[in-house]
Amino acid sequence: MNNKGAINGIVNVISLGSSFLCGAFVPMEWLPDSVLKIAHCLPTYYYISTNEALKTLEEFNLQTLKPLITNMAIMLGFAVLFIILTNIVSKRKRKIG
């Protein structure tokens, strides 16, 4: 894809779509279970879930922080995955170009 306008459009669709699916614009309680199952495959879900948990956090101990640490580890895993995918795509582009 060499057309930057098309790339920007694709990025907007993906980011807004994941935001709707993961509860950024609509509270997670209102989303159907089928949508939340799909949302578990996206990093935005874990970010929003962590923010919601932080909002209601009253005590700081290992038991209350464990879900937050788990969500952060999952987000870190997504970041590593995206870095690896970016490196693979960049290497292929260099070979072609």
Jmol script that loads the backbone (N, CA, C; Angstrom):
load data "model"
ATOM      1  N   MET A   1       0.841  -1.176   0.000  1.00  0.00           N
ATOM      2  CA  MET A   1       0.000   0.000   0.000  1.00  0.00           C
ATOM      3  C   MET A   1       0.889   1.242   0.000  1.00  0.00           C
ATOM      4  N   ASN A   2       0.807   1.984  -1.052  1.00  0.00           N
ATOM      5  CA  ASN A   2       1.581   3.214  -1.134  1.00  0.00           C
ATOM      6  C   ASN A   2       0.719   4.442  -0.901  1.00  0.00           C
ATOM      7  N   ASN A   3      -0.585   4.307  -0.937  1.00  0.00           N
ATOM      8  CA  ASN A   3      -1.481   5.428  -0.763  1.00  0.00           C
ATOM      9  C   ASN A   3      -1.664   5.716   0.726  1.00  0.00           C
ATOM     10  N   LYS A   4      -1.111   6.854   1.177  1.00  0.00           N
ATOM     11  CA  LYS A   4      -1.175   7.187   2.611  1.00  0.00           C
ATOM     12  C   LYS A   4      -2.596   7.478   3.070  1.00  0.00           C
ATOM     13  N   GLY A   5      -3.444   7.988   2.174  1.00  0.00           N
ATOM     14  CA  GLY A   5      -4.840   8.235   2.534  1.00  0.00           C
ATOM     15  C   GLY A   5      -5.572   6.940   2.847  1.00  0.00           C
ATOM     16  N   ALA A   6      -5.297   5.900   2.066  1.00  0.00           N
ATOM     17  CA  ALA A   6      -5.930   4.599   2.306  1.00  0.00           C
ATOM     18  C   ALA A   6      -5.441   4.011   3.625  1.00  0.00           C
ATOM     19  N   ILE A   7      -4.163   4.155   3.900  1.00  0.00           N
ATOM     20  CA  ILE A   7      -3.609   3.637   5.151  1.00  0.00           C
ATOM     21  C   ILE A   7      -4.226   4.361   6.342  1.00  0.00           C
ATOM     22  N   ASN A   8      -4.360   5.681   6.247  1.00  0.00           N
ATOM     23  CA  ASN A   8      -4.983   6.442   7.338  1.00  0.00           C
ATOM     24  C   ASN A   8      -6.431   6.012   7.546  1.00  0.00           C
ATOM     25  N   GLY A   9      -7.159   5.763   6.464  1.00  0.00           N
ATOM     26  CA  GLY A   9      -8.540   5.308   6.576  1.00  0.00           C
ATOM     27  C   GLY A   9      -8.635   3.952   7.249  1.00  0.00           C
ATOM     28  N   ILE A  10      -7.739   3.041   6.881  1.00  0.00           N
ATOM     29  CA  ILE A  10      -7.727   1.713   7.487  1.00  0.00           C
ATOM     30  C   ILE A  10      -7.417   1.805   8.975  1.00  0.00           C
ATOM     31  N   VAL A  11      -6.446   2.627   9.334  1.00  0.00           N
ATOM     32  CA  VAL A  11      -6.083   2.801  10.743  1.00  0.00           C
ATOM     33  C   VAL A  11      -7.257   3.364  11.538  1.00  0.00           C
ATOM     34  N   ASN A  12      -7.966   4.332  10.969  1.00  0.00           N
ATOM     35  CA  ASN A  12      -9.129   4.905  11.664  1.00  0.00           C
ATOM     36  C   ASN A  12     -10.223   3.870  11.874  1.00  0.00           C
ATOM     37  N   VAL A  13     -10.493   3.066  10.856  1.00  0.00           N
ATOM     38  CA  VAL A  13     -11.534   2.041  10.982  1.00  0.00           C
ATOM     39  C   VAL A  13     -11.153   1.021  12.057  1.00  0.00           C
ATOM     40  N   ILE A  14      -9.902   0.593  12.057  1.00  0.00           N
ATOM     41  CA  ILE A  14      -9.457  -0.404  13.036  1.00  0.00           C
ATOM     42  C   ILE A  14      -9.487   0.167  14.450  1.00  0.00           C
ATOM     43  N   SER A  15      -8.973   1.373  14.630  1.00  0.00           N
ATOM     44  CA  SER A  15      -8.919   1.936  15.985  1.00  0.00           C
ATOM     45  C   SER A  15     -10.306   2.272  16.516  1.00  0.00           C
ATOM     46  N   LEU A  16     -11.162   2.857  15.691  1.00  0.00           N
ATOM     47  CA  LEU A  16     -12.519   3.163  16.159  1.00  0.00           C
ATOM     48  C   LEU A  16     -13.332   1.884  16.361  1.00  0.00           C
ATOM     49  N   GLY A  17     -13.145   0.914  15.488  1.00  0.00           N
ATOM     50  CA  GLY A  17     -13.845  -0.359  15.637  1.00  0.00           C
ATOM     51  C   GLY A  17     -13.472  -1.060  16.930  1.00  0.00           C
ATOM     52  N   SER A  18     -12.177  -1.094  17.226  1.00  0.00           N
ATOM     53  CA  SER A  18     -11.760  -1.743  18.471  1.00  0.00           C
ATOM     54  C   SER A  18     -12.234  -0.954  19.690  1.00  0.00           C
ATOM     55  N   SER A  19     -12.300   0.355  19.575  1.00  0.00           N
ATOM     56  CA  SER A  19     -12.797   1.167  20.690  1.00  0.00           C
ATOM     57  C   SER A  19     -14.263   0.880  20.967  1.00  0.00           C
ATOM     58  N   PHE A  20     -15.072   0.756  19.914  1.00  0.00           N
ATOM     59  CA  PHE A  20     -16.485   0.419  20.111  1.00  0.00           C
ATOM     60  C   PHE A  20     -16.646  -0.984  20.676  1.00  0.00           C
ATOM     61  N   LEU A  21     -15.873  -1.937  20.156  1.00  0.00           N
ATOM     62  CA  LEU A  21     -15.995  -3.322  20.610  1.00  0.00           C
ATOM     63  C   LEU A  21     -15.542  -3.513  22.053  1.00  0.00           C
ATOM     64  N   CYS A  22     -14.613  -2.692  22.508  1.00  0.00           N
ATOM     65  CA  CYS A  22     -13.994  -2.910  23.817  1.00  0.00           C
ATOM     66  C   CYS A  22     -14.575  -2.060  24.929  1.00  0.00           C
ATOM     67  N   GLY A  23     -15.503  -1.182  24.623  1.00  0.00           N
ATOM     68  CA  GLY A  23     -16.164  -0.431  25.676  1.00  0.00           C
ATOM     69  C   GLY A  23     -15.624   0.959  25.933  1.00  0.00           C
ATOM     70  N   ALA A  24     -14.945   1.549  24.970  1.00  0.00           N
ATOM     71  CA  ALA A  24     -14.445   2.904  25.166  1.00  0.00           C
ATOM     72  C   ALA A  24     -15.573   3.934  25.052  1.00  0.00           C
ATOM     73  N   PHE A  25     -16.527   3.672  24.167  1.00  0.00           N
ATOM     74  CA  PHE A  25     -17.625   4.618  23.942  1.00  0.00           C
ATOM     75  C   PHE A  25     -18.926   4.174  24.595  1.00  0.00           C
ATOM     76  N   VAL A  26     -19.037   2.895  24.849  1.00  0.00           N
ATOM     77  CA  VAL A  26     -20.219   2.322  25.484  1.00  0.00           C
ATOM     78  C   VAL A  26     -19.722   1.504  26.674  1.00  0.00           C
ATOM     79  N   PRO A  27     -20.322   1.649  27.850  1.00  0.00           N
ATOM     80  CA  PRO A  27     -19.853   0.873  29.003  1.00  0.00           C
ATOM     81  C   PRO A  27     -19.876  -0.638  28.723  1.00  0.00           C
ATOM     82  N   MET A  28     -18.894  -1.334  29.252  1.00  0.00           N
ATOM     83  CA  MET A  28     -18.775  -2.776  29.025  1.00  0.00           C
ATOM     84  C   MET A  28     -20.014  -3.535  29.515  1.00  0.00           C
ATOM     85  N   GLU A  29     -20.681  -3.033  30.534  1.00  0.00           N
ATOM     86  CA  GLU A  29     -21.858  -3.707  31.067  1.00  0.00           C
ATOM     87  C   GLU A  29     -22.986  -3.766  30.048  1.00  0.00           C
ATOM     88  N   TRP A  30     -23.008  -2.836  29.106  1.00  0.00           N
ATOM     89  CA  TRP A  30     -24.071  -2.770  28.116  1.00  0.00           C
ATOM     90  C   TRP A  30     -23.783  -3.616  26.885  1.00  0.00           C
ATOM     91  N   LEU A  31     -22.547  -4.076  26.754  1.00  0.00           N
ATOM     92  CA  LEU A  31     -22.174  -4.852  25.572  1.00  0.00           C
ATOM     93  C   LEU A  31     -22.595  -6.310  25.729  1.00  0.00           C
ATOM     94  N   PRO A  32     -23.055  -6.932  24.644  1.00  0.00           N
ATOM     95  CA  PRO A  32     -23.419  -8.352  24.715  1.00  0.00           C
ATOM     96  C   PRO A  32     -22.194  -9.233  24.955  1.00  0.00           C
ATOM     97  N   ASP A  33     -22.428 -10.415  25.482  1.00  0.00           N
ATOM     98  CA  ASP A  33     -21.326 -11.345  25.763  1.00  0.00           C
ATOM     99  C   ASP A  33     -20.554 -11.712  24.508  1.00  0.00           C
ATOM    100  N   SER A  34     -21.236 -11.839  23.373  1.00  0.00           N
ATOM    101  CA  SER A  34     -20.546 -12.189  22.133  1.00  0.00           C
ATOM    102  C   SER A  34     -19.552 -11.106  21.723  1.00  0.00           C
ATOM    103  N   VAL A  35     -19.911  -9.855  21.935  1.00  0.00           N
ATOM    104  CA  VAL A  35     -19.002  -8.748  21.606  1.00  0.00           C
ATOM    105  C   VAL A  35     -17.816  -8.749  22.568  1.00  0.00           C
ATOM    106  N   LEU A  36     -18.061  -9.014  23.839  1.00  0.00           N
ATOM    107  CA  LEU A  36     -16.973  -9.043  24.816  1.00  0.00           C
ATOM    108  C   LEU A  36     -16.011 -10.198  24.559  1.00  0.00           C
ATOM    109  N   LYS A  37     -16.514 -11.311  24.020  1.00  0.00           N
ATOM    110  CA  LYS A  37     -15.620 -12.415  23.670  1.00  0.00           C
ATOM    111  C   LYS A  37     -14.664 -11.999  22.564  1.00  0.00           C
ATOM    112  N   ILE A  38     -15.173 -11.249  21.596  1.00  0.00           N
ATOM    113  CA  ILE A  38     -14.321 -10.733  20.519  1.00  0.00           C
ATOM    114  C   ILE A  38     -13.346  -9.706  21.087  1.00  0.00           C
ATOM    115  N   ALA A  39     -13.827  -8.882  22.013  1.00  0.00           N
ATOM    116  CA  ALA A  39     -13.004  -7.822  22.598  1.00  0.00           C
ATOM    117  C   ALA A  39     -11.789  -8.370  23.337  1.00  0.00           C
ATOM    118  N   HIS A  40     -11.891  -9.582  23.879  1.00  0.00           N
ATOM    119  CA  HIS A  40     -10.762 -10.176  24.597  1.00  0.00           C
ATOM    120  C   HIS A  40      -9.551 -10.409  23.691  1.00  0.00           C
ATOM    121  N   CYS A  41      -9.737 -10.362  22.393  1.00  0.00           N
ATOM    122  CA  CYS A  41      -8.633 -10.546  21.444  1.00  0.00           C
ATOM    123  C   CYS A  41      -7.936  -9.234  21.118  1.00  0.00           C
ATOM    124  N   LEU A  42      -8.383  -8.139  21.682  1.00  0.00           N
ATOM    125  CA  LEU A  42      -7.851  -6.813  21.359  1.00  0.00           C
ATOM    126  C   LEU A  42      -7.198  -6.176  22.584  1.00  0.00           C
ATOM    127  N   PRO A  43      -6.088  -5.469  22.394  1.00  0.00           N
ATOM    128  CA  PRO A  43      -5.411  -4.845  23.540  1.00  0.00           C
ATOM    129  C   PRO A  43      -6.225  -3.728  24.188  1.00  0.00           C
ATOM    130  N   THR A  44      -7.093  -3.085  23.430  1.00  0.00           N
ATOM    131  CA  THR A  44      -7.905  -1.999  23.978  1.00  0.00           C
ATOM    132  C   THR A  44      -8.782  -2.489  25.118  1.00  0.00           C
ATOM    133  N   TYR A  45      -9.261  -3.714  25.042  1.00  0.00           N
ATOM    134  CA  TYR A  45     -10.106  -4.280  26.097  1.00  0.00           C
ATOM    135  C   TYR A  45      -9.370  -4.284  27.437  1.00  0.00           C
ATOM    136  N   TYR A  46      -8.112  -4.695  27.420  1.00  0.00           N
ATOM    137  CA  TYR A  46      -7.351  -4.800  28.658  1.00  0.00           C
ATOM    138  C   TYR A  46      -7.000  -3.421  29.212  1.00  0.00           C
ATOM    139  N   TYR A  47      -6.786  -2.458  28.333  1.00  0.00           N
ATOM    140  CA  TYR A  47      -6.517  -1.092  28.769  1.00  0.00           C
ATOM    141  C   TYR A  47      -7.749  -0.510  29.466  1.00  0.00           C
ATOM    142  N   ILE A  48      -8.909  -0.646  28.842  1.00  0.00           N
ATOM    143  CA  ILE A  48     -10.138  -0.106  29.412  1.00  0.00           C
ATOM    144  C   ILE A  48     -10.514  -0.855  30.687  1.00  0.00           C
ATOM    145  N   SER A  49     -10.317  -2.162  30.686  1.00  0.00           N
ATOM    146  CA  SER A  49     -10.609  -2.962  31.879  1.00  0.00           C
ATOM    147  C   SER A  49      -9.728  -2.535  33.052  1.00  0.00           C
ATOM    148  N   THR A  50      -8.474  -2.254  32.775  1.00  0.00           N
ATOM    149  CA  THR A  50      -7.561  -1.786  33.826  1.00  0.00           C
ATOM    150  C   THR A  50      -7.994  -0.428  34.359  1.00  0.00           C
ATOM    151  N   ASN A  51      -8.383   0.467  33.468  1.00  0.00           N
ATOM    152  CA  ASN A  51      -8.847   1.783  33.912  1.00  0.00           C
ATOM    153  C   ASN A  51     -10.100   1.677  34.775  1.00  0.00           C
ATOM    154  N   GLU A  52     -11.024   0.813  34.388  1.00  0.00           N
ATOM    155  CA  GLU A  52     -12.246   0.620  35.176  1.00  0.00           C
ATOM    156  C   GLU A  52     -11.924   0.037  36.552  1.00  0.00           C
ATOM    157  N   ALA A  53     -10.992  -0.906  36.592  1.00  0.00           N
ATOM    158  CA  ALA A  53     -10.607  -1.501  37.875  1.00  0.00           C
ATOM    159  C   ALA A  53      -9.904  -0.477  38.769  1.00  0.00           C
ATOM    160  N   LEU A  54      -9.075   0.375  38.183  1.00  0.00           N
ATOM    161  CA  LEU A  54      -8.398   1.409  38.963  1.00  0.00           C
ATOM    162  C   LEU A  54      -9.383   2.411  39.554  1.00  0.00           C
ATOM    163  N   LYS A  55     -10.451   2.646  38.832  1.00  0.00           N
ATOM    164  CA  LYS A  55     -11.451   3.606  39.287  1.00  0.00           C
ATOM    165  C   LYS A  55     -12.118   3.142  40.582  1.00  0.00           C
ATOM    166  N   THR A  56     -12.267   1.845  40.758  1.00  0.00           N
ATOM    167  CA  THR A  56     -12.960   1.316  41.930  1.00  0.00           C
ATOM    168  C   THR A  56     -12.012   0.747  42.986  1.00  0.00           C
ATOM    169  N   LEU A  57     -10.719   0.842  42.765  1.00  0.00           N
ATOM    170  CA  LEU A  57      -9.735   0.267  43.682  1.00  0.00           C
ATOM    171  C   LEU A  57      -9.710   1.045  44.999  1.00  0.00           C
ATOM    172  N   GLU A  58      -9.868   0.332  46.102  1.00  0.00           N
ATOM    173  CA  GLU A  58      -9.870   0.965  47.414  1.00  0.00           C
ATOM    174  C   GLU A  58      -8.668   0.570  48.253  1.00  0.00           C
ATOM    175  N   GLU A  59      -8.149  -0.634  48.045  1.00  0.00           N
ATOM    176  CA  GLU A  59      -6.991  -1.113  48.797  1.00  0.00           C
ATOM    177  C   GLU A  59      -5.880  -1.497  47.829  1.00  0.00           C
ATOM    178  N   PHE A  60      -4.651  -1.276  48.273  1.00  0.00           N
ATOM    179  CA  PHE A  60      -3.493  -1.665  47.482  1.00  0.00           C
ATOM    180  C   PHE A  60      -2.815  -2.845  48.161  1.00  0.00           C
ATOM    181  N   ASN A  61      -3.154  -4.041  47.693  1.00  0.00           N
ATOM    182  CA  ASN A  61      -2.459  -5.242  48.139  1.00  0.00           C
ATOM    183  C   ASN A  61      -2.372  -6.191  46.944  1.00  0.00           C
ATOM    184  N   LEU A  62      -1.672  -7.284  47.120  1.00  0.00           N
ATOM    185  CA  LEU A  62      -1.436  -8.192  45.999  1.00  0.00           C
ATOM    186  C   LEU A  62      -2.738  -8.747  45.432  1.00  0.00           C
ATOM    187  N   GLN A  63      -3.687  -9.044  46.290  1.00  0.00           N
ATOM    188  CA  GLN A  63      -4.947  -9.620  45.826  1.00  0.00           C
ATOM    189  C   GLN A  63      -5.731  -8.647  44.946  1.00  0.00           C
ATOM    190  N   THR A  64      -5.764  -7.368  45.308  1.00  0.00           N
ATOM    191  CA  THR A  64      -6.516  -6.396  44.513  1.00  0.00           C
ATOM    192  C   THR A  64      -5.735  -5.943  43.283  1.00  0.00           C
ATOM    193  N   LEU A  65      -4.410  -6.010  43.336  1.00  0.00           N
ATOM    194  CA  LEU A  65      -3.595  -5.576  42.202  1.00  0.00           C
ATOM    195  C   LEU A  65      -3.330  -6.679  41.189  1.00  0.00           C
ATOM    196  N   LYS A  66      -3.600  -7.929  41.553  1.00  0.00           N
ATOM    197  CA  LYS A  66      -3.306  -9.051  40.658  1.00  0.00           C
ATOM    198  C   LYS A  66      -4.012  -8.928  39.298  1.00  0.00           C
ATOM    199  N   PRO A  67      -5.317  -8.600  39.243  1.00  0.00           N
ATOM    200  CA  PRO A  67      -5.950  -8.443  37.917  1.00  0.00           C
ATOM    201  C   PRO A  67      -5.333  -7.310  37.094  1.00  0.00           C
ATOM    202  N   LEU A  68      -4.910  -6.251  37.770  1.00  0.00           N
ATOM    203  CA  LEU A  68      -4.284  -5.139  37.066  1.00  0.00           C
ATOM    204  C   LEU A  68      -2.933  -5.545  36.488  1.00  0.00           C
ATOM    205  N   ILE A  69      -2.166  -6.276  37.274  1.00  0.00           N
ATOM    206  CA  ILE A  69      -0.860  -6.746  36.813  1.00  0.00           C
ATOM    207  C   ILE A  69      -1.026  -7.714  35.644  1.00  0.00           C
ATOM    208  N   THR A  70      -2.046  -8.562  35.727  1.00  0.00           N
ATOM    209  CA  THR A  70      -2.324  -9.497  34.632  1.00  0.00           C
ATOM    210  C   THR A  70      -2.671  -8.739  33.353  1.00  0.00           C
ATOM    211  N   ASN A  71      -3.549  -7.741  33.456  1.00  0.00           N
ATOM    212  CA  ASN A  71      -3.910  -6.940  32.286  1.00  0.00           C
ATOM    213  C   ASN A  71      -2.702  -6.227  31.704  1.00  0.00           C
ATOM    214  N   MET A  72      -1.847  -5.699  32.554  1.00  0.00           N
ATOM    215  CA  MET A  72      -0.656  -5.003  32.066  1.00  0.00           C
ATOM    216  C   MET A  72       0.309  -5.968  31.386  1.00  0.00           C
ATOM    217  N   ALA A  73       0.415  -7.181  31.907  1.00  0.00           N
ATOM    218  CA  ALA A  73       1.272  -8.188  31.269  1.00  0.00           C
ATOM    219  C   ALA A  73       0.718  -8.566  29.901  1.00  0.00           C
ATOM    220  N   ILE A  74      -0.589  -8.673  29.782  1.00  0.00           N
ATOM    221  CA  ILE A  74      -1.202  -8.976  28.488  1.00  0.00           C
ATOM    222  C   ILE A  74      -0.951  -7.834  27.507  1.00  0.00           C
ATOM    223  N   MET A  75      -1.084  -6.592  27.963  1.00  0.00           N
ATOM    224  CA  MET A  75      -0.803  -5.445  27.086  1.00  0.00           C
ATOM    225  C   MET A  75       0.662  -5.422  26.664  1.00  0.00           C
ATOM    226  N   LEU A  76       1.553  -5.773  27.573  1.00  0.00           N
ATOM    227  CA  LEU A  76       2.967  -5.864  27.222  1.00  0.00           C
ATOM    228  C   LEU A  76       3.193  -6.951  26.169  1.00  0.00           C
ATOM    229  N   GLY A  77       2.482  -8.074  26.304  1.00  0.00           N
ATOM    230  CA  GLY A  77       2.568  -9.135  25.308  1.00  0.00           C
ATOM    231  C   GLY A  77       2.101  -8.664  23.939  1.00  0.00           C
ATOM    232  N   PHE A  78       1.005  -7.906  23.897  1.00  0.00           N
ATOM    233  CA  PHE A  78       0.550  -7.335  22.632  1.00  0.00           C
ATOM    234  C   PHE A  78       1.599  -6.405  22.043  1.00  0.00           C
ATOM    235  N   ALA A  79       2.222  -5.584  22.892  1.00  0.00           N
ATOM    236  CA  ALA A  79       3.255  -4.660  22.412  1.00  0.00           C
ATOM    237  C   ALA A  79       4.425  -5.420  21.795  1.00  0.00           C
ATOM    238  N   VAL A  80       4.860  -6.486  22.456  1.00  0.00           N
ATOM    239  CA  VAL A  80       5.961  -7.305  21.917  1.00  0.00           C
ATOM    240  C   VAL A  80       5.539  -7.933  20.589  1.00  0.00           C
ATOM    241  N   LEU A  81       4.320  -8.436  20.518  1.00  0.00           N
ATOM    242  CA  LEU A  81       3.822  -9.023  19.280  1.00  0.00           C
ATOM    243  C   LEU A  81       3.814  -8.003  18.150  1.00  0.00           C
ATOM    244  N   PHE A  82       3.340  -6.790  18.424  1.00  0.00           N
ATOM    245  CA  PHE A  82       3.298  -5.753  17.390  1.00  0.00           C
ATOM    246  C   PHE A  82       4.699  -5.331  16.957  1.00  0.00           C
ATOM    247  N   ILE A  83       5.640  -5.277  17.888  1.00  0.00           N
ATOM    248  CA  ILE A  83       7.026  -4.941  17.534  1.00  0.00           C
ATOM    249  C   ILE A  83       7.609  -6.019  16.622  1.00  0.00           C
ATOM    250  N   ILE A  84       7.366  -7.281  16.951  1.00  0.00           N
ATOM    251  CA  ILE A  84       7.866  -8.381  16.125  1.00  0.00           C
ATOM    252  C   ILE A  84       7.245  -8.318  14.728  1.00  0.00           C
ATOM    253  N   LEU A  85       5.923  -8.109  14.653  1.00  0.00           N
ATOM    254  CA  LEU A  85       5.261  -8.018  13.354  1.00  0.00           C
ATOM    255  C   LEU A  85       5.780  -6.835  12.531  1.00  0.00           C
ATOM    256  N   THR A  86       6.024  -5.714  13.192  1.00  0.00           N
ATOM    257  CA  THR A  86       6.569  -4.546  12.501  1.00  0.00           C
ATOM    258  C   THR A  86       7.950  -4.844  11.941  1.00  0.00           C
ATOM    259  N   ASN A  87       8.785  -5.518  12.709  1.00  0.00           N
ATOM    260  CA  ASN A  87      10.121  -5.871  12.228  1.00  0.00           C
ATOM    261  C   ASN A  87      10.053  -6.823  11.042  1.00  0.00           C
ATOM    262  N   ILE A  88       9.153  -7.783  11.076  1.00  0.00           N
ATOM    263  CA  ILE A  88       9.009  -8.729   9.964  1.00  0.00           C
ATOM    264  C   ILE A  88       8.567  -8.006   8.699  1.00  0.00           C
ATOM    265  N   VAL A  89       7.559  -7.136   8.820  1.00  0.00           N
ATOM    266  CA  VAL A  89       7.066  -6.397   7.659  1.00  0.00           C
ATOM    267  C   VAL A  89       8.157  -5.471   7.120  1.00  0.00           C
ATOM    268  N   SER A  90       8.898  -4.815   8.001  1.00  0.00           N
ATOM    269  CA  SER A  90       9.966  -3.908   7.561  1.00  0.00           C
ATOM    270  C   SER A  90      11.055  -4.662   6.804  1.00  0.00           C
ATOM    271  N   LYS A  91      11.429  -5.828   7.282  1.00  0.00           N
ATOM    272  CA  LYS A  91      12.454  -6.620   6.602  1.00  0.00           C
ATOM    273  C   LYS A  91      11.978  -7.066   5.233  1.00  0.00           C
ATOM    274  N   ARG A  92      10.731  -7.464   5.123  1.00  0.00           N
ATOM    275  CA  ARG A  92      10.194  -7.871   3.823  1.00  0.00           C
ATOM    276  C   ARG A  92      10.133  -6.706   2.851  1.00  0.00           C
ATOM    277  N   LYS A  93       9.760  -5.521   3.345  1.00  0.00           N
ATOM    278  CA  LYS A  93       9.720  -4.341   2.483  1.00  0.00           C
ATOM    279  C   LYS A  93      11.109  -3.977   1.975  1.00  0.00           C
ATOM    280  N   ARG A  94      12.116  -4.110   2.838  1.00  0.00           N
ATOM    281  CA  ARG A  94      13.497  -3.826   2.419  1.00  0.00           C
ATOM    282  C   ARG A  94      13.969  -4.791   1.347  1.00  0.00           C
ATOM    283  N   LYS A  95      13.574  -6.050   1.473  1.00  0.00           N
ATOM    284  CA  LYS A  95      13.960  -7.050   0.468  1.00  0.00           C
ATOM    285  C   LYS A  95      13.293  -6.777  -0.870  1.00  0.00           C
ATOM    286  N   ILE A  96      12.024  -6.353  -0.831  1.00  0.00           N
ATOM    287  CA  ILE A  96      11.295  -6.078  -2.065  1.00  0.00           C
ATOM    288  C   ILE A  96      11.771  -4.773  -2.700  1.00  0.00           C
ATOM    289  N   GLY A  97      11.943  -3.747  -1.886  1.00  0.00           N
ATOM    290  CA  GLY A  97      12.276  -2.412  -2.399  1.00  0.00           C
ATOM    291  C   GLY A  97      13.723  -2.239  -2.543  1.00  0.00           C
TER     292      GLY A  97
END
end "model"
wireframe off; spacefill off
backbone 0.3
color backbone group
